[in-house]
């Protein structure tokens, strides 16, 4: 009689890994009907399309991997506006440091010199009291949902906003 079949190592492609993660997630927020687009995944290239340069496009920016629609703050985030440099990308480090320096307009909070405890607290405060409180969440960056190797980030926890219903409609 033959022994047990040899174990094969499971390797997932990034999209398959994302599908698996979404299937395993307890529930992801989705916008109520009529209150904005469904929550979706953004690559860096896709997010860059929403930097406020096109008049007929919404304006998006990400903080901590959460993509917000900041179009209602066009006077702050639109073309030529004071905070336009933050749009079309994940600007977590810039928000934490209160900086518009191009070197700080990145998701990376670890490299370079890292962030101080005060900057991390500021980031959490601004993330919660400004962005989550004022602007609808329209998605997540791929970096927040997937690890560098394309495997699912099992620590992914979707953000919620009062105007969202919890549904499995990613």
C-alpha positions as YAML, in Angstrom:
chain: A
units: angstrom
residues:
- id: 1
  name: UNK
  ca: [0.00, 0.00, 0.00]
- id: 2
  name: UNK
  ca: [1.33, 3.45, -0.92]
- id: 3
  name: UNK
  ca: [2.04, 6.06, 1.74]
- id: 4
  name: UNK
  ca: [0.42, 9.49, 1.91]
- id: 5
  name: UNK
  ca: [0.84, 11.77, -1.07]
- id: 6
  name: UNK
  ca: [3.76, 14.18, -0.76]
- id: 7
  name: UNK
  ca: [2.82, 17.69, 0.40]
- id: 8
  name: UNK
  ca: [3.16, 20.42, -2.16]
- id: 9
  name: UNK
  ca: [3.84, 23.97, -1.17]
- id: 10
  name: UNK
  ca: [0.95, 26.23, -2.10]
- id: 11
  name: UNK
  ca: [1.97, 29.35, -4.06]
- id: 12
  name: UNK
  ca: [-0.65, 31.91, -4.91]
- id: 13
  name: UNK
  ca: [-0.47, 34.56, -7.56]
- id: 14
  name: UNK
  ca: [-1.20, 38.08, -6.27]
- id: 15
  name: UNK
  ca: [-4.77, 38.22, -7.61]
- id: 16
  name: UNK
  ca: [-5.54, 34.73, -6.33]
- id: 17
  name: UNK
  ca: [-4.06, 35.72, -2.98]
- id: 18
  name: UNK
  ca: [-6.27, 38.81, -2.90]
- id: 19
  name: UNK
  ca: [-9.34, 36.72, -3.72]
- id: 20
  name: UNK
  ca: [-8.45, 34.32, -0.93]
- id: 21
  name: UNK
  ca: [-7.95, 37.16, 1.54]
- id: 22
  name: UNK
  ca: [-11.28, 38.70, 0.61]
- id: 23
  name: UNK
  ca: [-13.02, 35.37, 1.01]
- id: 24
  name: UNK
  ca: [-11.48, 34.91, 4.45]
- id: 25
  name: UNK
  ca: [-12.16, 38.47, 5.64]
- id: 26
  name: UNK
  ca: [-15.16, 38.57, 8.00]
- id: 27
  name: UNK
  ca: [-16.75, 41.49, 6.16]
- id: 28
  name: UNK
  ca: [-15.54, 44.51, 4.26]
- id: 29
  name: UNK
  ca: [-17.24, 47.88, 4.25]
- id: 30
  name: UNK
  ca: [-19.12, 48.91, 1.15]
- id: 31
  name: UNK
  ca: [-20.82, 52.18, 0.41]
- id: 32
  name: UNK
  ca: [-24.58, 52.30, 0.71]
- id: 33
  name: UNK
  ca: [-26.41, 52.55, -2.56]
- id: 34
  name: UNK
  ca: [-26.29, 56.10, -3.82]
- id: 35
  name: UNK
  ca: [-23.55, 57.20, -1.41]
- id: 36
  name: UNK
  ca: [-20.51, 56.75, -3.58]
- id: 37
  name: UNK
  ca: [-18.59, 54.10, -5.42]
- id: 38
  name: UNK
  ca: [-17.99, 50.67, -3.91]
- id: 39
  name: UNK
  ca: [-14.79, 50.19, -1.95]
- id: 40
  name: UNK
  ca: [-12.03, 48.85, -4.21]
- id: 41
  name: UNK
  ca: [-8.35, 48.03, -4.45]
- id: 42
  name: UNK
  ca: [-5.96, 50.62, -5.93]
- id: 43
  name: UNK
  ca: [-2.52, 50.04, -7.37]
- id: 44
  name: UNK
  ca: [-0.10, 52.98, -7.21]
- id: 45
  name: UNK
  ca: [-0.68, 53.59, -10.94]
- id: 46
  name: UNK
  ca: [-4.46, 53.65, -10.55]
- id: 47
  name: UNK
  ca: [-4.35, 55.98, -7.56]
- id: 48
  name: UNK
  ca: [-2.08, 58.37, -9.48]
- id: 49
  name: UNK
  ca: [-4.94, 58.96, -11.96]
- id: 50
  name: UNK
  ca: [-6.89, 60.77, -9.23]
- id: 51
  name: UNK
  ca: [-4.42, 63.50, -8.35]
- id: 52
  name: UNK
  ca: [-6.75, 66.42, -9.01]
- id: 53
  name: UNK
  ca: [-5.37, 67.33, -12.43]
- id: 54
  name: UNK
  ca: [-8.53, 66.42, -14.38]
- id: 55
  name: UNK
  ca: [-11.57, 68.60, -13.71]
- id: 56
  name: UNK
  ca: [-14.07, 65.78, -14.30]
- id: 57
  name: UNK
  ca: [-12.28, 63.21, -12.10]
- id: 58
  name: UNK
  ca: [-12.65, 62.74, -8.35]
- id: 59
  name: UNK
  ca: [-9.64, 63.55, -6.17]
- id: 60
  name: UNK
  ca: [-8.25, 60.68, -4.09]
- id: 61
  name: UNK
  ca: [-5.45, 60.35, -1.60]
- id: 62
  name: UNK
  ca: [-4.39, 57.54, 0.70]
- id: 63
  name: UNK
  ca: [-3.31, 57.64, 4.31]
- id: 64
  name: UNK
  ca: [-2.22, 54.43, 6.05]
- id: 65
  name: UNK
  ca: [-3.27, 52.51, 2.93]
- id: 66
  name: UNK
  ca: [-6.88, 53.76, 3.08]
- id: 67
  name: UNK
  ca: [-8.00, 55.67, -0.02]
- id: 68
  name: UNK
  ca: [-10.21, 58.68, 0.66]
- id: 69
  name: UNK
  ca: [-12.28, 60.73, -1.80]
- id: 70
  name: UNK
  ca: [-11.22, 64.29, -0.92]
- id: 71
  name: UNK
  ca: [-13.09, 65.88, -3.84]
- id: 72
  name: UNK
  ca: [-15.35, 67.82, -1.45]
- id: 73
  name: UNK
  ca: [-12.18, 69.58, -0.25]
- id: 74
  name: UNK
  ca: [-11.21, 70.62, -3.77]
- id: 75
  name: UNK
  ca: [-10.13, 74.05, -2.54]
- id: 76
  name: UNK
  ca: [-7.46, 72.27, -0.48]
- id: 77
  name: UNK
  ca: [-6.64, 69.27, -2.69]
- id: 78
  name: UNK
  ca: [-7.47, 70.29, -6.28]
- id: 79
  name: UNK
  ca: [-5.05, 71.44, -8.97]
- id: 80
  name: UNK
  ca: [-2.97, 74.35, -7.66]
- id: 81
  name: UNK
  ca: [-4.42, 74.02, -4.14]
- id: 82
  name: UNK
  ca: [-2.16, 74.01, -1.06]
- id: 83
  name: UNK
  ca: [-2.36, 70.24, -0.39]
- id: 84
  name: UNK
  ca: [-2.53, 68.98, -3.97]
- id: 85
  name: UNK
  ca: [0.89, 67.36, -3.53]
- id: 86
  name: UNK
  ca: [-0.72, 64.81, -1.17]
- id: 87
  name: UNK
  ca: [-3.20, 63.54, -3.76]
- id: 88
  name: UNK
  ca: [-2.95, 60.63, -6.15]
- id: 89
  name: UNK
  ca: [-0.70, 58.64, -3.80]
- id: 90
  name: UNK
  ca: [-0.35, 57.25, -0.31]
- id: 91
  name: UNK
  ca: [1.02, 60.25, 1.59]
- id: 92
  name: UNK
  ca: [1.13, 58.71, 5.06]
- id: 93
  name: UNK
  ca: [4.62, 59.94, 5.92]
- id: 94
  name: UNK
  ca: [3.82, 63.48, 4.74]
- id: 95
  name: UNK
  ca: [0.65, 63.59, 6.84]
- id: 96
  name: UNK
  ca: [2.54, 62.30, 9.90]
- id: 97
  name: UNK
  ca: [5.33, 64.85, 9.49]
- id: 98
  name: UNK
  ca: [2.97, 67.64, 8.34]
- id: 99
  name: UNK
  ca: [5.28, 67.90, 5.33]
- id: 100
  name: UNK
  ca: [4.81, 68.54, 1.64]
- id: 101
  name: UNK
  ca: [8.44, 67.72, 0.89]
- id: 102
  name: UNK
  ca: [8.39, 65.29, -2.09]
- id: 103
  name: UNK
  ca: [10.67, 62.91, -0.14]
- id: 104
  name: UNK
  ca: [7.97, 62.61, 2.54]
- id: 105
  name: UNK
  ca: [5.07, 61.96, 0.17]
- id: 106
  name: UNK
  ca: [5.17, 58.19, 0.55]
- id: 107
  name: UNK
  ca: [3.49, 55.35, 2.39]
- id: 108
  name: UNK
  ca: [6.81, 54.50, 4.05]
- id: 109
  name: UNK
  ca: [6.91, 55.35, 7.74]
- id: 110
  name: UNK
  ca: [9.97, 53.24, 8.59]
- id: 111
  name: UNK
  ca: [12.86, 53.98, 6.23]
- id: 112
  name: UNK
  ca: [14.84, 57.20, 6.14]
- id: 113
  name: UNK
  ca: [14.73, 58.30, 9.79]
- id: 114
  name: UNK
  ca: [11.47, 56.67, 10.80]
- id: 115
  name: UNK
  ca: [8.82, 58.64, 12.63]
- id: 116
  name: UNK
  ca: [8.92, 59.94, 16.17]
- id: 117
  name: UNK
  ca: [6.30, 58.95, 18.74]
- id: 118
  name: UNK
  ca: [4.84, 62.46, 18.39]
- id: 119
  name: UNK
  ca: [4.59, 62.12, 14.59]
- id: 120
  name: UNK
  ca: [2.92, 58.70, 14.92]
- id: 121
  name: UNK
  ca: [0.37, 60.14, 17.35]
- id: 122
  name: UNK
  ca: [-0.23, 63.07, 15.00]
- id: 123
  name: UNK
  ca: [-0.74, 60.61, 12.13]
- id: 124
  name: UNK
  ca: [-3.34, 58.64, 14.10]
- id: 125
  name: UNK
  ca: [-5.14, 61.82, 15.18]
- id: 126
  name: UNK
  ca: [-5.29, 63.31, 11.67]
- id: 127
  name: UNK
  ca: [-6.25, 59.94, 10.16]
- id: 128
  name: UNK
  ca: [-9.18, 59.55, 12.57]
- id: 129
  name: UNK
  ca: [-10.29, 63.12, 13.23]
- id: 130
  name: UNK
  ca: [-9.82, 64.54, 9.73]
- id: 131
  name: UNK
  ca: [-9.80, 61.92, 7.02]
- id: 132
  name: UNK
  ca: [-12.08, 59.24, 8.48]
- id: 133
  name: UNK
  ca: [-14.41, 61.86, 9.93]
- id: 134
  name: UNK
  ca: [-14.73, 64.02, 6.79]
- id: 135
  name: UNK
  ca: [-14.09, 61.99, 3.67]
- id: 136
  name: UNK
  ca: [-15.61, 58.80, 2.28]
- id: 137
  name: UNK
  ca: [-13.40, 55.74, 2.02]
- id: 138
  name: UNK
  ca: [-13.35, 54.50, -1.58]
- id: 139
  name: UNK
  ca: [-10.75, 51.77, -1.29]
- id: 140
  name: UNK
  ca: [-7.44, 50.46, -0.09]
- id: 141
  name: UNK
  ca: [-3.99, 50.44, -1.58]
- id: 142
  name: UNK
  ca: [-2.71, 47.08, -2.80]
- id: 143
  name: UNK
  ca: [0.17, 47.49, -0.34]
- id: 144
  name: UNK
  ca: [-2.26, 47.46, 2.61]
- id: 145
  name: UNK
  ca: [-4.01, 44.28, 1.50]
- id: 146
  name: UNK
  ca: [-1.08, 42.31, 0.07]
- id: 147
  name: UNK
  ca: [2.41, 41.63, 1.41]
- id: 148
  name: UNK
  ca: [5.48, 42.43, -0.73]
- id: 149
  name: UNK
  ca: [5.53, 38.83, -2.05]
- id: 150
  name: UNK
  ca: [1.89, 39.06, -3.17]
- id: 151
  name: UNK
  ca: [0.55, 36.89, -0.35]
- id: 152
  name: UNK
  ca: [-2.49, 38.10, 1.60]
- id: 153
  name: UNK
  ca: [-1.82, 40.39, 4.53]
- id: 154
  name: UNK
  ca: [-3.59, 38.44, 7.25]
- id: 155
  name: UNK
  ca: [-3.40, 41.48, 9.54]
- id: 156
  name: UNK
  ca: [-5.57, 43.50, 7.14]
- id: 157
  name: UNK
  ca: [-8.48, 45.10, 8.96]
- id: 158
  name: UNK
  ca: [-10.88, 47.21, 6.91]
- id: 159
  name: UNK
  ca: [-11.62, 50.69, 8.16]
- id: 160
  name: UNK
  ca: [-15.22, 51.62, 8.78]
- id: 161
  name: UNK
  ca: [-17.12, 54.87, 8.51]
- id: 162
  name: UNK
  ca: [-20.59, 55.66, 9.85]
- id: 163
  name: UNK
  ca: [-22.09, 55.92, 6.36]
- id: 164
  name: UNK
  ca: [-20.97, 52.39, 5.43]
- id: 165
  name: UNK
  ca: [-22.97, 49.23, 5.86]
- id: 166
  name: UNK
  ca: [-20.87, 46.18, 6.68]
- id: 167
  name: UNK
  ca: [-21.35, 43.88, 3.70]
- id: 168
  name: UNK
  ca: [-19.20, 41.43, 1.82]
- id: 169
  name: UNK
  ca: [-19.24, 43.54, -1.37]
- id: 170
  name: UNK
  ca: [-15.61, 44.46, -1.96]
...
